[in-house]
């Protein structure tokens, strides 16, 4: 019998991942320019204002990607604990004078020279720490209770701190990301069912007892058109954009909603502008591109040379999938409205730098795998 040919990928890396990432980042620049044209002109008298900002973040992201793609990912083990500590410190600083409030939510730290979203930072921190902890310090299949306890305590603490900002979507992503990595590392389904049920019950109790911001967002979710000119305005305008685009779209640059109807169209709600200009076909092409990227990330995870690399790549794939799914769910009124950016497409910032950094690490992992073909 002829033996399967094995090709070393150490010098090559995963080209599909690189190609899709380049295409998505370039497409993001085009759509940020298109979506932000009127907003930049109205606020700053410069139609290119947001494009210039996005170019800086995308270039910075690619620099981070390149540096981390050449750094042996095993060297990152020594940063696992310090990075997690920094992540929690940043979450705590949100409740100090450094915390910056926008639209009744305090999600940013303003260091004057630059701003940081701790909720985005903690996602990357969790991926690195959990990958290190469950590959070098704790085997979840042997030490189920201790391993699960550490994971759930850290995830729960981050969930509560982010929920208090309030930032329901990021809190939910952190919760699902933490549990997801633990499951991939060997956590039993029973732990997920029990703790997941407890988290849902606790969240329901908070909504019932305290109401406020979260209850308001849930009300808007049930029927955004009930207050289409008030609290449900952004979601309603987003749905109108999708409807206007139809199957083939109005044409690149021809969106009506971006002309100061849809608030901040270059950020969380950039997908409705894509739908209006490029139609259902354009949206589906973008979704397919994300599916290919996520598939490549999981493929790299499955072929990683060790458990540490496997968990990092799987964590990044899970992070990417959660971001994309939740963003699409929010802008299509399938999930309560809240801030979830579309990776590599929405206007850059902390999220762009961190996502590109994560992808750079995974690319390095792909260069150290052997794939049977």
Secondary structure, DSSP 8 states (H G I E B T S, - for coil): -----EEE-TTT--HHHHHHHHHHHHHHHHHHHHHHHHHHHHHHS-TTHHHHHHHHHHHHHHHHHHHHHHS-GGGGGGGHHHHHHHHHHHHHHTTSTTEEEETTEEEEEE-SS-EE-HHHHHHHHHHHHHHHIIIII--TTTSHHHHHHHHHHHHHHHHHHHHTTT-HHHHHHHHHHHHHHHHHHT--HHHHHHHHHHHHHHHHHHHHHH-HHHHHHHHHHH-GGGGTTTTTHHHHHHHHHHHHHTTT-S-TT--STTTTTSTTTTTTTHHHHHHHHHHHHHHHHHHHHHHHHHHHHHHHHHT-SSHHHHHHHHHHHHHHHHHHHHHHHHHTTSS-------TTTS--SHHHHHHHHHHHHHHHHHTT-EEE-
